[in-house]
Amino acid sequence: MHKFTQEVEELAKEVLEYSLARLKDDPPLDGPRTAEDLFSEVGNTITKKGLGGHKALDVFTNVLAKACISTDHPRNLAFIPSAPTEYANLFDLVVGASALYGGSWQEGAGAVFAENQAIQWLIDLAGMPVTAGGVFVQGGTIGNLSALVVARAQARKSHPNPTRWVIACSQEAHSSIASAAQVMDVDVLKVEVDGDGKLSGAAIASAVDHLHSTTENRVFAVVATSGTTNLGIIDDLKGIAKAAHERDIWFHVDGAYGLAALCAPSVRAKFDGIEEADSFIVDPHKWLFAPYDACALVYRQPELAKQVHSQQASYLDTLKDGQWSPSDYAIHLTRRTRGLPFWFSLAAHGTDAYSEAMEKSIEVAQEAARLIEIHPNLNLLRQPDLSIVAFTRNGWNAIDYQKWSDQLLEDQIGFIPPSSHQGQPILRFAIVNPWTKISDIQMILDRL
Ligand SMILES: *Cc1c(COP(=O)(O)O)cnc(C)c1O
């Protein structure tokens, strides 16, 4: 049935050769080009007769791939980059070759079983009860939205008619919370953080009580962040859990970046209170060495999510077999078994390797903070909680930061776009790559 012709055989060799070289060699940093510029080089690649595999691959490897910044370069410290293990990336090739369907147990039992074991590791690290379960979704944005939709459905059971539904979170919460609120047509109550940038239980309690006593609006979810994307700040999970649950409100933890460090003993105590969460997310594609795209979404009581997210259609009835079907637990139906590369790497390397790699990034971040403190031109914004190091450069305005950053990429040294904090431009290193050495940090600091 499969037509693995001589031509396909040859293409397979080329594809594997390219892939293995990409995995073995130090990644190039590369950088963006304009659409016009790319068009002038490759033209329209979609043609009536097709380019043939060899030529199409050539266009990709020699032009298009080079117009993409490698997120796994050790001096790409932008946003939250990525650092998949070789094993995870290799297994992604297996997933790609296997036509696995990850939406239902019936079709993907073995794959879903494996994904669930990887999720169970996260559940155990968080100290959630045995009832907990979850699913891999595309990213933190979909993970947060899926959880918040369940939270609202739960609140509707006891509060059928508020004027407006409201999500309470800190001013530092990720933009995906506002995006979820917009999709759901609900409001966001932004609660002030303390002097250190953390959201506290007391602040949540008083903001929620004030809203409930002065309006007919109703908070259906409190979202804590651990840690924030810009500065890596971990909210007071224990205090917030208590404030939320005393008011019978769903407690969701957005740990897209930071909850990965649940497996790092040196910082585990900072997440105390996570065991109280009704739901949480963590993106293995950020700091758990998995390729894009994978967010682990975990519910304390997954059956509540199933009531909300399970799709009903006559042709789907055969799937209602009482088995664990991933499509029942988030906003999706067909899904790639995107948790498998993460599972394979975790199964092959063992969890100790993950703890060690995590501790390495934390150490490099601490050492980077120390180097910034003794640097004559730089000011550290705060001691890193996890692996994000933020700082300012004396005497620079926003344009100076941007110019410096552009030049750094132009010279193929690193990718460190400026950010801002309280209206002021800043620089930040997000260190999630075990190959980022302190010498890489020094190379960047030498240009400041
Ligand atoms: C990155 C991030 C998100 C969004 O995750 P995506 O996978 O990019 O959709 C949400 N919350 C936090 C705290 C993040 O750092």
The ligand as an SDF file (V2000), in Angstrom:
LIG
                    3D

 15 15  0  0  0  0  0  0  0  0999 V2000
    4.0390   31.5030   28.0990 C   0  0  0  0  0  0  0  0  0  0  0  0
    3.0200   31.7150   29.1180 C   0  0  0  0  0  0  0  0  0  0  0  0
    1.6660   31.5130   28.8410 C   0  0  0  0  0  0  0  0  0  0  0  0
    1.1760   31.1930   27.4500 C   0  0  0  0  0  0  0  0  0  0  0  0
    1.6090   29.9450   27.0390 O   0  0  0  0  0  0  0  0  0  0  0  0
    1.6580   29.5840   25.4730 P   0  0  0  0  0  0  0  0  0  0  0  0
    2.1700   28.1850   25.5030 O   0  0  0  0  0  0  0  0  0  0  0  0
    2.6100   30.5690   24.8420 O   0  0  0  0  0  0  0  0  0  0  0  0
    0.2820   29.7110   24.9500 O   0  0  0  0  0  0  0  0  0  0  0  0
    0.7640   31.6480   29.8610 C   0  0  0  0  0  0  0  0  0  0  0  0
    1.1670   31.9910   31.1030 N   0  0  0  0  0  0  0  0  0  0  0  0
    2.4580   32.1870   31.4160 C   0  0  0  0  0  0  0  0  0  0  0  0
    2.8250   32.5490   32.8100 C   0  0  0  0  0  0  0  0  0  0  0  0
    3.4320   32.0680   30.4260 C   0  0  0  0  0  0  0  0  0  0  0  0
    4.7190   32.2760   30.7390 O   0  0  0  0  0  0  0  0  0  0  0  0
  1  2  1  0
  2  3  1  0
  2 14  2  0
  3  4  1  0
  3 10  2  0
  4  5  1  0
  5  6  1  0
  6  7  2  0
  6  8  1  0
  6  9  1  0
 10 11  1  0
 11 12  2  0
 12 13  1  0
 12 14  1  0
 14 15  1  0
M  END
$$$$
